[in-house]
């Protein structure tokens, strides 16, 4: 399928970057023919806006016309963001892209692949994320509120997806994450996991609800991991046995069954081998080592890094429209842009052996520093902790700039790759 630029002007990078998007659209059921602004045009324009770095829609459309000789009327673009059918279509395409990432994720990209006790589980992190309100958002009592959405991140493959948007009621500035979480269906929480497959969700402390999570565990095979709140009353029901000599349990100082809201939860007491900080984790998991629970929560930071890519590096920090449909489309586009960059990065690694040498060196240095500090403290780093340190958690600015600047550059593919190699080697 050709893009809205036509088939004869596409650059080599354009083909490789957008091919997964057009392939996902071909599989979609909600696509419709539209002469004024085809669905495929809107998809590509939306991704291009995320990559452009422009904060305003009119600024981006002017940039598109100047750089790509393609004019899209602002009224047409903004009206298309109000279409509920297109919103559902973009969600369908986004899900297809996530499925592609999950299906093609290599073992080397999954830090949990070597943990046998986690093999029956799909693992996700969830969190809310807010961006600045749209320029013409309706004011409530002379106030405007940030636009919030709740996202999920597959901690095995790193695909990101929209879970739901945050509601705003009365003068409440933000919907509590737990309130939004309870609105999600079981099907959404299980993320299409087949019957017999179990699911782990890792959340921050705002989403602790022992009754809710115990019900999901008992009835639907959905488990949770979080960190205990500082003011939480944890009534001990007894110590649980664990092998302190097991490498996965490095840093674990205690393992108990505790009562929270009359529900029994596993409680892990953990001391960081690197800096000595003490943590308390809660979980409904019953079949994994306590050290694994601690490192599952540590991996939750990956979703914060994903937000850093979209908000800081792509500069998508302001809502695109005033309607809820436009805000949802914007959230879906941010996830799509994140996932397409991830797919391209892994494709370049697989086909051309191109990796970010500077980022890898930085992670190796951090690994060596953490090992030295843990040895100095008389402790050890668990294997999963090492895997999480070595894992690349976000796209770097040199890579994003290379995509942004070469998306419509028609130089030879080999020359374009050489430019990327030079930047990633710095």
N, C-alpha and C positions, 0 to 999 in steps of 0.2 A: 504494500500500500504506500502511496506517495504522501508526502507531507503537504501542508498548505503552501509551501514554496515551490511545489512542482517537483518532478522527478529529475530534471536536468541540471538543477543547481545545488544538489545536496552534497555536502562535504563528507569525506570519509568518517570523520568523528560523528557527524550528525547521524549517519546510518547506524553506527555501532551503539550510540547512546539511546536513540529513540526506537530502535527495532523492537525491544521488549514491550514498549508501550503500544505500538501498533499491533503486535501479535496478540497482546491482551485484549485490545479492542475488537479484533476479529472474532474472539471467543465470546464477547459480551452479548447478552440477550436484549439489552435495553437501547442499543444503538438505533438511531433513526436518521433518515435522509433530511438534510436541512441545507438549502441553497445559500442562505445569507451567511451562516457561520457553521460549517459542518462540525460534528462532534470531534472528529480527529483534529481539526484546527483548534478548537477550544482546549483540548487536552495538551497539545503542543504549546500553545500560547501560554497556558497556565504554568507549565513546567518552565518555560523560558522566563516568565515573570519571576518565578522563584530563584532562578539562576542569575537574573539581571542585576540584583543588588539595588534596584530602584524601590523607593518606599511608596510612591504613589502610582496609581493605575495610569493616569494621563502621562506621567513621566516615562513609564515603561512603554506605552504605545507610541510615544514620540521617538523613543530610542529604537523601537522595532522598525519604524518607518525609515529612520535615518540610516540605520546600520544594515537592514535587510531588504529595504525597498519594498516593504509590505505594509499597507495601510489598513488598519482595522478601526472603524469608527468607535470612539469611546462609548457612545450610547449602546451600540450593538454588543460590545464586550460586557458592559455592566448589566445589561438586560439578560444576557445569557447566564450570568451568575445567580439569577433569581429562579432558574428553571429547576423544579424538583426532579423532573425526569433526568436531566443532566447530572444532578447531584447524585442520584441513585446509580447512574451509569458510571460516574467517576469512582464511586465506592466499589462497584463491581470490578472495574479495571484495576483498582488499587489492590483488591483481594487477590486477583489473578497474579499480579506482580509479586505479592508476598508469597503466594504458593510456589512461584518459580524460584524465589530465593531459598525458601525452606527446602524445596525438593533438590536443589543443586548445591546446597551447602556442603562443602567438603569437611572431612573430619578435622582437618587442621584449623578450621575456623570455629569449631565447637569445643570450648574448653571443658565441657562436661562429657565429652565422648568417651573418655577413659574411666569415668566413674560408673562402675557396674550397677551400683544401687540406684542410679538415676536413669538407667536405660528405659524403664517403663513410663517415664514422664516427659511431657512437653513442658517447657519452662518459660515463663513470661514475667516481665516486670511491667508494672502499671503506675501511672502518675498523671496528675493534672498539669496543664501547661497554659499560661495566659500570655496574650499579646495585647498591645495597645488597641483601644477602640478605634473604629472607623471614623474618618473625618466628619461625617454627617450623621453619626449615631444619635438617636433620640435621647434627649436629656431627661432625667427623672429627678425632680426637685433640684434643678440646676446642676445635676451631677451626671457624669458619664462613667460607664464602668468598663473595665477591661473585658476582652473576649476570652472565654475559657473553654478548653476541650480536654478530654481525658484520652490518653494514648496508651497503647500497649507496645511492647518491644519483645520479640522472640529472642530470648537470651542464648539460644543455640545458634540461630542463623543471623540474627541482628535485623530482621525485617521489622519495619515499624508500621503501625496501623492505627486508625482512629477508632476509639471505642464508643464515645458519645460526647456530646457537647454539654457544657455546664449550664444549668438553668440559673436564672436570676429572679428572685422573688422579692417584691416590695423594695426596701432599701438595702437588702442584703447584698454586699459587694460581691461575694463569691459563694458558690455552692460548695458545701463540704464534700470532700472526696468520697467519704463513706456514703453520703446520701446519693451521689451520682452512681457509685458502684452498685448500690442496691437496686437501681433502676435497670441494670443490665440483665439480659436474659441468660439462662443457663447455657444456651447454645452459643452466645457471645463469649461467655467465660471459658467454655470448652474449646472454642476456636476450631470447630470441625474435627476435633479429635475422635477417632473411631471408637466404637464400643469396646471396652476393655482397656483402652489407653487412659492414663491418668494425667492430670494437669496440675502444675504448681504455679501459683501467682505470688510474686514478691512485691510487697507494698511498703511504703513508709509508715511511720507510727500513727498517722492520721486515720488509717483504715483498719484499726484493730477493733473487731467486733466478734467476740468468742462464739456467741450463739449463731451468728450468721455463717461464720466459717466452718463451724462444726456441722451445721446442717448441710452445707455444700459438700463436705467431706463424706458424710454418711450416705447422702442420697445421690450424689453426682460425681464422685471421684475427683473433686477439685480441692486442692490443698493450698495452704498459705504459709508464708514466711514473713515475719516482720521483726521490728526491734521494739522492745518494751518501752513504754513511756516512763519518764523519770518519776512521776507521782503514782505509778501503778502499784496496787496492793496484790502481791503474788503470794498466795497461801500454798505452802509446800505440801504436797501429798506424798512425798517420798522421793528418795534418790533413785535414779535410773542407772543401770550398769552400762559402762562403755569401756573400750580398750584405750587407755591413755597412751599406750605405746604405738598405736596405729598412726601412720603418717598423716592421715586426713584429720586427726584430732589434735594436731599441734596447736597450742594456744587455748584449748578447752580446759577450763578450771572447774567446771561443775555441770551436771546434767540432772535435771529434776522433772518430776511431773507436778505441775502447779494448777491451782484452781483460779480461773478468771471468769467472773460472772456465772459461777456454778458450772463451768465447763472445764474439763481437764485438757491442758495443753502441755506440750513439751517445752521446756525452758533450758536454754543453753547459756552458760556463763563463759565468756571468752575474753582473753587478754591478748591484745595484738602483740605478736613476737617482735615487731619492729619498733614501736613507740611506747608500748606498755599501757595503752589506753584500754579501759575495761568496758565491755558491752554485754547486754543481756538480750537474747533473741527468743522469740516465741514462734511456735509452729504447730500445725496439726499433723505434720509428717511423723510416721512411726517406723519407717523401714530404712532410714539412712543414718549415718554416723552424725553425732552432734557437730563435729567440725564442718561437715558438708552444709549443714543448716547455716552456720556462720558465714560461709563463703557464698552461699546463695544470696544472702542479703548483701554481701559486698558487691556482687555482680549487678545489683540494682542500680548502681551508679552509672551503668552503661546508658540507661534511658536519659539521665541528666546530660550525658555527653551528646546523645542524639538531639536533644533540645538545643544544645549549644551550637550544633551544626546549622539547624534551621533558623535559629533566632539571631545568632551572632555572625556566623560565616556566610549564610545566605541573606542575612539582613531582613528576614521575614518576621518583623517584630510589630507589624501593624495590620489590623484586620482590613480585608479588601472591600467589604460592603456592609450595609446596614441591616439587611435581612438575615434571618437565621440560616436560610439556604446558602446565601453567599458566604457566610462565616464557615459553614460546614464544608463547602467546596474548597475554601482556602485551606482549612485544616487537612483535607484529603490531598490537596496539591502539595502541601509541605511534606507529607509522608511519601507521596509519589516521587518527588524530587530526591528525597533522602535515599529511597530504595533504588532509583535509577543510577544514582552516583555509586552506590554500593555494588550494584551489578556490573557497572563498567569497570570499577576498580578490580573486582575479582576476575573479570574477563581478561583484562590486561595482564594480571598476574599469571593466569593460566596459559594464555596464548603467546605472551611476549616476555614472560618472566620479569615484569616490571613491578617493583615494590618500592615503598617509600623508605629509602635507606636511612634518611635522617631520623624518621620516626622510630624505625627499628633500633637504631643506635641509642636513641633516647630511652627506649624501653629496656634495652640491655643494661644501660647504665643504672636505671632505677632498680632492675633486678639485682645487680651486683651490690648496689648500696643497701638494699633491703636485706640481702643475705648477710652482708657484713654487720649490719646493726643487730640482726637477730642472733648471730653468733656471739656478738659482744654481750648480749643480754642472756646468753646461755639457752637460747630457744632455737626453734627450727621453723622454716617456712613449709607449709603443707604443699603437696604437689599441685592441688587445685589453685592455691594462692599464686604459685609461680605461673600457671597457665593463664590466670586472669591478668597478671601483670604484663605478660608477653602479648596478649591479644590486642589487636588494633581496634579501638572502640569508636573512631570517628574519622571522617575524611579530613585531610589537612587543607589549609588555605592554598598552598601551591597547586594542589590537585584541582581544587574547585576553580581557581583562577584559570588554569589551563583549559578546563572544560568550557568555562564561560567565554574565554577569548578565542578559542579555536573551533567553536561549534559551527561557524559558517566560514571557516578558513579553508580554502581549496588547495592548499599546498599538498604535496605528496604525503601519504600516510606515514611513511618512514621518517620524513622530516618532522612531522607533527609529534611522533613518538620520541624522536631525539630531543625535542624541546622539553618534553615531559621528563625524560630521564635526567636531563641537565638540572631541572628544577628540584627534582626529588633527591638528587645527590648532594644538594647544598646543605 
